[in-house]
């Protein structure tokens, strides 16, 4: 049995030690002896505030790497210090997709090649045993530095999540202030044709998004939905965020959605993820739009099949705070903003 979060944080407080700069380092896949150093790196970067318990728990980290629910790449010094990290982890519900994130470089090593080498190692050496068809990634939009690096490995934007994160405590010159939006992108390793249902409201939008991603999809007529909706809601209170994920669209969607949406009351951001292939999708989209939800984008192979992301923001987004690198991303923002304006006008 692994230690509790409280016990792990107490250990890290007691065993904190400085890391010497200018050590030689290698970039390598995770080894069990790296786990304590990774926990120290998270503690040094985030203190006690990171919302996921296992980043502070070496035993759980070892277990997750061994079973394929986590794949970590590290920067390791000659002394065994961990000075950099990049990882794949299970966030999307599909089993053939993982999210790339937890990208950390120790302050003393940020002027080295470590950040780039971590990225190259992870994206160009994906272990076959993970059985992946896609990697999902996000870039912050209060600056364009991470977008520049991501552009080397991933497709154009597939979604734009508005004002998801809390403002930074400290902002560097040229960075935007206020809440932070996220640009969603995908690295497709294998793709298979899918038949999807096209909501009326996005009949002129979704085909173009798929064309930009060079994904082969065809659109079929809606059918009879299942009897009952299967869904859940996840909250991240620290950032005033909630996400409703719908695994099955049923005839009772409107009632079920109204109940879960009520649980999202007071959140700055509420999101809704819908399966794009399931009968009943058009009615579900219309129901959500009447509740103030607008387009976020598409999430390829999110359920091992594609999903539609909708979102609702409390108040008016500060659109000018969103910094985007490419013309495609900027056009994506225009599409999202136009849909927000359409939903708002419909009242």
C-alpha positions in Angstrom: 0.0 0.0 0.0 1.4 3.4 -1.0 1.7 6.3 1.3 -1.0 9.0 1.6 -0.6 12.4 -0.1 0.0 13.9 3.4 2.7 11.4 4.1 4.4 11.9 0.8 4.3 15.7 1.1 5.8 15.5 4.6 8.6 13.3 3.3 9.4 15.7 0.5 9.4 18.7 2.9 11.9 16.9 5.2 14.1 15.6 2.4 14.3 18.7 0.2 17.8 19.4 -1.2 19.2 21.7 -3.8 20.2 20.5 -7.3 23.6 21.7 -8.5 23.6 23.5 -11.9 25.7 22.6 -14.9 25.8 18.9 -14.3 26.0 16.6 -17.4 22.7 14.9 -18.1 21.1 12.2 -20.3 17.6 12.0 -21.6 16.2 8.5 -20.9 13.0 6.5 -20.3 11.9 6.1 -16.7 13.6 3.8 -14.3 12.2 2.9 -10.9 15.1 4.7 -9.1 14.0 7.9 -10.8 10.6 8.0 -9.0 11.8 9.9 -5.9 13.6 12.5 -8.0 10.5 13.1 -10.1 8.5 13.6 -7.0 11.1 16.1 -5.8 11.0 17.9 -9.2 7.2 18.3 -9.0 7.5 19.5 -5.4 10.1 22.1 -6.4 8.0 23.3 -9.3 4.5 23.2 -7.8 5.0 23.0 -4.0 2.1 21.2 -2.4 -0.5 22.5 -4.9 -0.4 20.0 -7.8 -3.9 18.4 -7.9 -2.8 14.8 -8.8 -1.6 12.7 -5.9 0.6 10.2 -7.7 3.1 12.9 -8.8 4.3 12.9 -5.2 4.1 9.2 -4.7 7.2 7.2 -5.9 5.6 3.8 -5.3 2.5 4.6 -7.3 4.6 6.2 -10.0 6.6 2.9 -10.4 3.3 0.9 -10.6 1.7 3.2 -13.2 4.8 3.1 -15.4 5.0 -0.7 -15.1 1.3 -1.3 -16.1 1.3 1.2 -19.1 -0.9 3.9 -17.6 2.1 6.2 -17.4 5.2 6.6 -19.6 7.8 9.1 -18.4 10.9 10.5 -20.0 13.4 12.2 -17.7 16.5 14.3 -17.8 18.9 12.5 -15.4 22.3 13.9 -14.2 25.4 12.0 -13.4 24.5 12.2 -9.7 21.0 10.7 -10.4 19.2 14.0 -10.0 16.1 14.4 -12.1 16.2 17.8 -13.7 13.5 17.4 -16.5 10.4 15.4 -17.2 7.9 14.8 -20.0 5.2 12.2 -19.8 2.3 10.3 -21.4 -0.6 9.6 -19.1 -4.2 8.3 -19.2 -6.6 11.3 -19.4 -8.7 10.6 -22.4 -11.2 7.7 -21.8 -10.0 5.8 -24.9 -7.4 3.0 -24.4 -5.6 3.9 -27.7 -4.9 7.5 -26.9 -2.8 9.1 -24.1 -2.1 12.7 -23.2 1.3 14.2 -23.4 2.1 16.6 -20.6 3.8 17.1 -17.2 6.6 19.0 -19.0 9.0 20.3 -16.4 12.5 21.6 -16.6 14.4 22.6 -13.5 15.2 26.3 -13.5 18.9 25.7 -13.5 18.6 23.8 -16.8 16.2 25.9 -18.8 18.9 27.4 -20.9 20.1 24.0 -22.0 18.9 21.7 -24.8 17.0 19.6 -22.2 13.4 20.8 -23.1 13.9 20.0 -26.8 15.5 16.7 -26.1 12.7 15.6 -23.8 10.2 16.4 -26.5 12.1 14.6 -29.2 12.5 11.5 -27.1 8.9 11.3 -26.2 7.3 12.0 -29.6 9.8 10.0 -31.7 10.1 6.9 -29.5 6.6 5.9 -28.4 6.7 2.4 -26.9 4.8 -0.1 -29.0 3.5 -1.9 -25.9 1.3 1.1 -25.1 -0.8 0.3 -28.2 -1.5 3.9 -29.1 -3.2 5.4 -32.2 -2.8 9.0 -31.0 -1.2 11.4 -28.6 -3.2 14.3 -27.3 -1.5 17.6 -26.2 -2.3 21.1 -25.1 -0.5 24.4 -25.4 -1.1 27.4 -23.3 -2.3 30.5 -25.1 -1.0 33.3 -22.9 2.3 33.0 -24.9 3.3 31.1 -28.1 6.5 29.4 -26.9 5.0 25.9 -26.3 3.0 26.2 -29.5 6.2 26.7 -31.5 7.6 23.5 -30.0 4.4 21.5 -30.4 4.1 22.5 -34.1 7.1 20.2 -34.9 5.2 17.1 -33.9 1.4 17.5 -33.9 -1.4 18.4 -36.3 -3.1 21.7 -36.6 -5.5 22.7 -33.8 -8.5 20.4 -33.2 -10.0 22.4 -30.3 -9.6 25.6 -28.4 -10.6 25.5 -24.7 -11.4 29.0 -23.5 -10.1 30.4 -20.2 -9.6 27.0 -18.6 -6.7 27.8 -16.2 -6.3 30.3 -13.5 -4.1 33.4 -14.1 -0.4 32.9 -13.4 1.0 34.4 -10.2 3.9 35.9 -12.2 3.8 36.9 -15.9 6.8 37.3 -18.1 7.2 40.2 -20.5 5.0 39.7 -23.6 2.7 37.2 -22.0 -1.0 37.8 -21.5 -2.6 38.3 -18.1 -5.8 36.8 -16.9 -7.2 33.3 -17.3 -5.4 31.0 -19.7 -6.9 29.3 -22.7 -5.6 26.0 -24.1 -5.0 24.9 -27.7 -5.7 21.2 -28.2 -3.7 19.3 -30.8 -3.3 15.7 -31.8 -0.4 13.5 -33.0 -2.0 10.7 -35.1 0.0 7.5 -35.2 -2.7 5.4 -36.9 -6.1 6.4 -38.2 -9.1 4.5 -39.4 -12.1 5.8 -41.3 -15.1 6.6 -39.1 -18.8 7.3 -39.8 -20.0 10.2 -37.8 -23.2 12.1 -37.3 -23.2 15.8 -38.3 -25.1 18.2 -36.1 -27.1 20.8 -38.1 -25.6 23.7 -36.3 -22.1 22.7 -37.4 -22.8 21.2 -40.8 -20.7 24.0 -42.4 -17.9 23.8 -39.8 -17.0 20.2 -38.9 -16.1 19.0 -42.4 -13.6 21.8 -42.8 -12.0 21.0 -39.4 -11.6 17.4 -40.5 -10.1 18.4 -43.8 -7.5 20.6 -42.1 -6.5 17.6 -39.9 -6.4 15.3 -43.0 -8.7 12.7 -41.4 -10.9 10.5 -43.4 -14.5 10.8 -42.0 -17.9 10.4 -43.6 -21.2 11.7 -42.2 -24.3 9.6 -41.9 -27.9 10.3 -41.0 -29.1 10.4 -37.4 -30.8 7.3 -35.9 -32.8 6.3 -32.9 -30.9 7.0 -29.7 -30.5 4.5 -26.8 -33.1 4.5 -24.0 -30.8 5.9 -21.3 -27.9 8.4 -21.2 -24.6 7.3 -19.7 -22.5 10.2 -18.5 -20.5 11.7 -15.6 -19.2 15.1 -14.4 -15.7 15.9 -13.2 -14.9 19.0 -11.2 -11.7 20.9 -10.7 -12.6 23.4 -8.1 -9.2 24.9 -7.8 -9.6 26.3 -11.4 -13.4 26.7 -11.3 -13.9 24.1 -14.0 -16.3 21.2 -14.7 -16.6 18.7 -17.6 -19.5 16.6 -18.4 -18.5 13.5 -20.4 -21.3 11.6 -22.2 -20.5 8.0 -23.1 -24.0 7.2 -24.4 -26.7 9.5 -25.7 -30.2 8.4 -24.6 -33.7 9.5 -25.1 -33.5 11.1 -21.6 -30.5 13.2 -22.5 -32.2 16.6 -22.0 -33.3 15.7 -18.4 -30.0 14.0 -17.5 -28.0 16.9 -18.9 -30.1 19.5 -17.1 -29.3 17.7 -13.8 -25.6 17.5 -14.4 -25.4 21.0 -15.8 -27.0 22.3 -12.6 -24.0 20.7 -10.7 -21.7 22.9 -12.8 -23.4 26.1 -11.6 -20.9 28.7 -10.5 -18.0 27.3 -12.4 -16.1 29.8 -14.7 -15.8 27.0 -17.3 -18.2 24.2 -18.0 -17.5 21.7 -20.8 -19.5 19.0 -22.5 -17.9 16.1 -24.5 -20.3 14.2 -26.8 -19.7 11.0 -28.9 -19.8 12.1 -32.5 -21.0 8.7 -33.8 -24.0 8.1 -31.6 -27.6 8.6 -32.6 -29.3 11.5 -30.8 -26.2 13.7 -31.2 -28.0 16.5 -33.1 -30.7 16.9 -30.5 -28.0 16.8 -27.7 -26.1 19.6 -29.4 -29.2 21.7 -29.7 -30.1 21.1 -26.0 -26.6 22.2 -25.0 -26.6 25.3 -27.1 -29.9 26.4 -25.5 -28.0 26.2 -22.2 -25.3 28.5 -23.4 -22.7 26.0 -24.7 -20.7 26.9 -27.9 -18.2 25.1 -30.0 -14.8 24.1 -28.6 -13.8 21.7 -31.4 -13.3 18.1 -32.2 -11.4 15.5 -30.2 -10.2 12.8 -32.6 -10.2 9.2 -31.2 -11.0 10.6 -27.7 -13.2 7.5 -27.0 -11.1 5.5 -29.5 -13.7 7.2 -31.7 -14.2 10.9 -32.2 -15.8 13.3 -29.8 -17.3 16.8 -30.0 -16.3 19.4 -27.4 -18.7 22.2 -26.4 -18.0 24.8 -23.7 -19.7 27.5 -21.7 -17.9 30.5 -20.1 -19.2 32.7 -17.2 -19.3 36.2 -18.5 -17.6 37.5 -21.7 -14.2 35.9 -22.6 -11.3 38.2 -23.0 -10.6 37.2 -26.6 -7.6 39.5 -27.0 -5.7 37.6 -24.3 -5.5 34.5 -26.5 -2.1 34.3 -28.3 -1.9 32.0 -31.3 1.0 31.1 -33.5 -0.4 30.0 -36.8 -3.0 31.3 -39.3 -4.9 28.0 -38.9 -5.2 28.5 -35.1 -6.2 32.1 -35.5 -9.0 31.0 -38.0 -10.0 28.4 -35.4 -10.4 31.2 -32.8 -12.6 33.1 -35.3 -14.8 30.1 -35.7 -15.1 29.5 -32.0 -15.8 33.2 -31.3 -18.4 33.4 -34.0 -20.3 30.5 -32.5 -20.1 32.0 -29.0 -21.6 35.2 -30.4 -24.3 33.1 -32.2 -25.3 31.3 -29.0 -25.3 34.5 -27.0 -27.5 36.2 -29.5 -30.0 33.3 -29.4 -30.2 34.0 -25.7 
